[in-house]
Amino acid sequence: MIVCVDVQYGATAITAALVGFHAWTDATSAFELVDTHAPDPAPYVPGAFFERELPYVAAIVGRVTLSIEVIVIDGYVWLGPDRPGLGVHVHERCGAPVIGVAKTSFVGATATPVIRGASATPLYVTAIGIEQAVAAAQITAMHGPFRIPTLIKRADSLARGHDLAKIS
């Protein structure tokens, strides 16, 4: 099982969403989970974003009862050489390979740029537990004609509270 996870911080709640699917080219999810938490995250500290996000990602991943092949996160696995990002901490906590997909570049990160659809703006892919070139190829292969793959966008939409009626 492949899972995409996203977290949103709102004024009234923190929402974590997870979309599970079987193959990189799947257009629809096999299952979806959404958790809401009180709006009391750890403070944002530059370079230590994982302290804020990790509890919510680990909690929702922990609800998955199937074997997880890889976890896709919205963010970086590595912020630079020997500088772990959120993805390293998710890997250490959850045990599965992690692919980070970021929408903006981060100075110092050795990410692989991935161009999708007609967009000239790349996604930035980093990984742990899977070769980065393989991870980038998998993100490139994901379903959808746009820059953001369909199921990554689905996790983002669910975390933002959109389309919750369709959750299975």
N, C-alpha and C positions, 0 to 999 in steps of 0.2 A: 504494500500500500504506500502510495506517495501522498504526503499531506502538505498543504499550504496553510500558513498561519499568519494572521495579521491582528494587530491590537490598535484600538482607537481610544483616545483619552477625551472624554466629554465632561461637561460641567456637572452632570448628574450621575454619570456612571463611566466605568472603564469597560469596554467590550472587547473580548477576544473571540476570534472566529477561526474555524479550522474547516478546510475543505479536503476530503479524502477522495482519491481516484486511483485507478489501476494502472493506467498507461499514460506516458507523456503526451500522447496525441488525443487523449480523451477530451470530448467537448462538454461533457456533463460530469458532475460529481457522483460518486457512489454513496457518499454520506456527508452531512454537514453538521457541525456543532457550533453553538454560540454560548459563551459564558458572559455574565455581567457581574461586575464587582463594584463596591463602593468607590467613589472618586477620591481615593487617597493614595496615589502612587508615591513612590520614593521621588525625591526632587530630581530634576534633570541636572546632571553633571556632565559637561562636555568630556568625551573620552570614556565615560562610565555609563553610557546609555543602558547597557545590559542590566545594571542594578535596578533600573526602573521597569524594564520590559520582561526580563527573565521569569519572574514569578507567574505572570499571566500566560506566557507561552508554555512553560513547563506544566502548569495546571491543566490547560486544555489538551496538550499532547498526552498527558497522563490519563485522560479519559478514553483514549483510543484503545480498544481491546484487540485489534488485529496487529500483526507484525508490521512495523513501519520500515520501509525500504529507505526512504529519505524524507527529510523535513525541509521545506522551502520557506524561508523567512523573508520579510520585507526589511532589508538592511544588509549589513556587511558581516561576513564571517571574520575577516581579517581587516584591520585598519591600517596595517603596515607590517613589515617584517617583525616578527616577535611582538606584535601588538594585537592581542586578541580583541575581536569585536563580539557582538551579541551571538553570532553563530557558533563561535568556539565554546561559549558558555552553554548554549543550548545543546551542543554535541556532548559536552562533558556531563550535563545533567540528564539528558534523555538517551544517550548512547547510540543514536542513529547518525548516519552521515547528514550533513547540513549544507544546503546551497543557499547562499545569500543573493538576493536580487535587489539591487538598489537603483533608484531612479535618478540619482545625482552622483557625480563623482566625489570622491573623498581624497584629498591630497595625502599621499603616502601609501594608499591602498594599491595593491597590485592586482586590480580587477581585470577581468576579460570583458571588453565591450561587446555587446550583442545587439545587432541591428535587426529589428523585426518589422514586418509590414512595410508601409511606405514611409515610415518615420526615419528621419536622418539622425534622431537623437537616440543614442544607445542606452541600453540597460547595462548595469555593471554587475558582473557575476564573480563571486568568490565562493570558496568551498573548503570543507574539511571532511575527511573520510571518503572522498570521491575525488578523482583527478579534476582539476579546475577546467581543463579543456573538455572533458566529458560532461561536466556540469553545464558548461556554456552551450554545448551541442544539445543537451536535453532541453534547456530553456528555449533555445532556438526552435526546437521541434514541437513545442507545446502548441495546442490548438489556438486558433484565433488569427485574424488578419491584421491586428493592430500591434502597436508597440508592447502593450501589456497583455500577456497571454490570458485567455478566457478564464481559467480557473484561479489564477492569481488575482485577477480583477474581481472574481466572485468572492474570494475571501475578504478582500478590501471592502466590497459593497456590504457584506454581512456585518463586518466589524463597524461599519458606519451606520448600521441599522436599516439598511435598504433591503427590501424583498425578503423579510423574515418569514413571511407566510409560506414560502417554498421549502423551508428547512425540513429535511426528513429525519 
